[in-house]
Amino acid sequence: MKAFAEAGQKVVESMRSNSRENTTVVTISANGATWARTTIFKGQRLQPDWFAERNGPKDARYTCTDTSFMQGDVFIKFLKDFHKQLDDRGVLDGKPHILVLDGHASHVSCEVIKLAMEVNIIHFQLPSHTLRITQLLDVVAFGTFKKEVTKVLQDYYHAGQRLQPDWFAERNGPKDARYTCTDTSFMQGDVFIKFLKDFHKQLDDRGVLDGKPHILVLDGHASHVSCEVIKLAMEVNIIHFQLPSHTLRITQLLDVVAFGTFKKEHDVPGVMAAAWQRSFTPERNKASFAGAGLWPVDMDRALTRLQGKAKRKEGPTGRPPLEDVPIAMTHEQLDEAIGERGLRQLKAGGHAITGLKVGTVMLGGLLT
């Protein structure tokens, strides 16, 4: 795969499908505590073999919805369970507990609000369209967690220069499975040549080489379309049928049935557990709240993040600061910050709206 990016940029963002097989709900506290994780699988009924004996994080909860996303009934159960965890840890002292969350529809139903009032939990909804800035888990914890998950998966897929027998010996893998390696763990030309020769041998071993061509359906990866590959395919009477570009999510036949089952058999809880223990530590949890300016409450920190001025590591061609993010300020604050002339210019350019009331803790309550 090729990508275009600015010179010197170490990390290139990618577009991915928004489909998913599971969602994980993470809850942390400003005192550094981590609460039981909830994983939502995609399905009509929860199957025990999706998670049983998979070495998932301790006390993890598992459920399912038809989309794998949070839904109202699941959030009700989550809220009841969260309250029970507060009770089990002996922190129910009569004072309300604040639960910081986004404005997803499942969080703001009448039933949810009524339950929250009954169990003395205050829902603090982060301002709309600011989650990329105010989502405290994105500040520290999720960054570490994603890196740890990547490490676990790299260990699982065994990227390397030489194939190590202990990667697969006595691991009870599928019968007649083949093992090899590349420096990236992705398919490469020499490996595909070996695969094609081996595939032809398997056809011979099964007695299906009757002089008629065999069709091999595959995508347009560079390793599949080299001159050497095409020449070999012609020699062994195999026709390569390349699926149309940008249609794999529709035409990839394994995605229709087989991969769906295979993904559910994957050790998702085990992968999560290995990364979980190294990610959601008390120090990182506290840093997440502090970094977002939520606790200790730091209005300046929150505002600098909203204005795209938060300190971050940047390369020589760092990304430009955030633009077009709405900032709520009083008339007096604006006048002090940019002056009367600057305020007139904002209004003239259609960039200022007056007379609104905004409720948010970080900006100091109601502003008019």
Secondary structure, 3 states (H helix, E strand, C coil): CCCCCCCCCCCCCCCCCCCCCEEEECCECCCCCECCCEEEEECCCCCHHHCCCCCCCCCCEEEEECCCCCCHHHHHHHHHHHHHHHHHCCCCCCCCEEEEECCCHHHCCHHHHHHHHHCCEEEEECCCCCHHHHCHHHHCHHHHHHHHHHHHHHHHHCCCCCCCHHHCCCCCCCCCCCCCCCCCCCCCHHHHHHHHHHHHHHHHHCCCCCCCCEEEEECCCHHHCCHHHHHHHHHCCEEEEECCCCCHHHHCHHHHCHHHHHHHHCCHHHHHHHHHHHHCCHHHHHHHHHHHCCCCCCHHHHHHHHCCCCCCCCCCCCCCCCCCCCCCCCHHHHHHHHHHHHHHHHHHCCCCCCCCCEEECCCCEEEC
